[in-house]
Amino acid sequence: MWVLVLFDLPTETKKEVKAATDFRKKLMQDGFIMFQFSIYLRHCASRENADVHIKRVKTLLPEKGHVGILCVTDKQWGTMELFYGKKEKTVSTPYQQLELF
């Protein structure tokens, strides 16, 4: 089972930035890894184990912002398709081929 924590936290003041940073750090201390900037995930061996981590996340919730918690089975996780974009590269002009007679 996978536990995903999705969040959108305000970062307009120093206090809000600190709260968002502390929330991310505490997620990582609990074994979550960053999937995307505001999506952290953790694999759990069972639903009971997932419930323990969900309770722990609920104790870490910051005052402001939106936080969602989603549980996904291994089978559901396996059906996810991931796409990685490619960086644009400058195309070098090919060398001119000379013909010799």
C-alpha positions as CSV (number, residue, x, y, z in Angstrom):
1,M,0.0,0.0,0.0
2,W,1.2,3.5,-0.8
3,V,0.3,6.6,1.2
4,L,0.5,9.8,-0.7
5,V,0.4,13.2,1.0
6,L,-0.6,16.0,-1.4
7,F,-0.4,19.6,-0.2
8,D,-0.6,23.2,-1.2
9,L,0.8,25.5,1.5
10,P,1.1,29.2,1.4
11,T,4.6,30.7,1.4
12,E,4.0,34.5,1.3
13,T,5.5,35.3,4.7
14,K,8.6,34.0,6.5
15,K,6.4,32.2,9.1
16,E,4.5,30.4,6.3
17,V,7.7,29.4,4.6
18,K,9.0,28.0,7.8
19,A,5.8,26.1,8.5
20,A,5.9,24.6,4.9
21,T,9.5,23.6,5.3
22,D,9.0,22.1,8.7
23,F,6.1,20.1,7.3
24,R,8.2,18.7,4.5
25,K,11.1,17.9,6.8
26,K,8.8,16.0,9.2
27,L,7.3,14.0,6.4
28,M,10.8,13.0,5.3
29,Q,11.7,12.1,8.9
30,D,8.7,9.7,8.9
31,G,10.0,8.0,5.8
32,F,8.2,9.8,3.0
33,I,10.0,10.6,-0.2
34,M,9.3,13.4,-2.6
35,F,7.5,12.3,-5.7
36,Q,6.9,15.9,-6.9
37,F,7.4,19.1,-5.1
38,S,4.1,19.0,-3.2
39,I,3.5,15.3,-3.3
40,Y,5.3,12.9,-0.9
41,L,4.8,9.2,-0.7
42,R,5.6,6.2,1.5
43,H,5.2,2.5,1.0
44,C,3.5,0.7,3.9
45,A,3.4,-3.1,4.3
46,S,-0.3,-3.2,5.4
47,R,-3.3,-1.0,5.9
48,E,-2.7,-1.0,9.6
49,N,0.8,0.4,9.0
50,A,-0.6,3.0,6.7
51,D,-3.1,4.1,9.3
52,V,-0.2,4.7,11.8
53,H,1.6,7.0,9.3
54,I,-1.7,8.7,8.4
55,K,-2.3,9.5,12.1
56,R,1.2,10.8,12.3
57,V,0.8,13.1,9.3
58,K,-2.5,14.4,10.8
59,T,-0.5,15.6,13.9
60,L,1.9,17.5,11.6
61,L,-0.7,19.5,9.7
62,P,0.2,23.2,9.4
63,E,-2.3,25.9,10.4
64,K,-2.8,27.2,6.8
65,G,-3.0,25.5,3.5
66,H,-4.5,22.4,2.0
67,V,-3.4,18.8,2.7
68,G,-4.8,15.6,1.2
69,I,-3.9,12.0,2.1
70,L,-4.5,9.2,-0.4
71,C,-4.0,5.5,-0.1
72,V,-3.3,3.4,-3.2
73,T,-2.8,-0.3,-3.4
74,D,0.3,-1.8,-5.0
75,K,-1.8,-3.0,-7.9
76,Q,-3.2,0.5,-8.5
77,W,0.2,2.0,-8.2
78,G,1.5,-0.4,-10.8
79,T,-1.0,0.8,-13.4
80,M,0.4,4.4,-13.2
81,E,2.1,5.7,-16.3
82,L,5.0,8.1,-15.8
83,F,6.3,10.4,-18.5
84,Y,9.5,12.3,-18.3
85,G,9.9,15.3,-20.6
86,K,13.1,15.9,-22.5
87,K,15.1,19.0,-22.4
88,E,15.4,20.8,-25.7
89,K,18.8,20.5,-27.2
90,T,20.3,22.9,-29.8
91,V,20.8,21.0,-33.0
92,S,24.2,21.5,-34.4
93,T,24.4,22.1,-38.1
94,P,25.8,19.0,-39.9
95,Y,29.1,19.3,-41.7
96,Q,28.9,19.8,-45.4
97,Q,29.9,16.7,-47.3
98,L,32.4,17.3,-50.0
99,E,32.4,15.2,-53.1
100,L,35.6,14.2,-54.8
101,F,35.7,13.1,-58.4
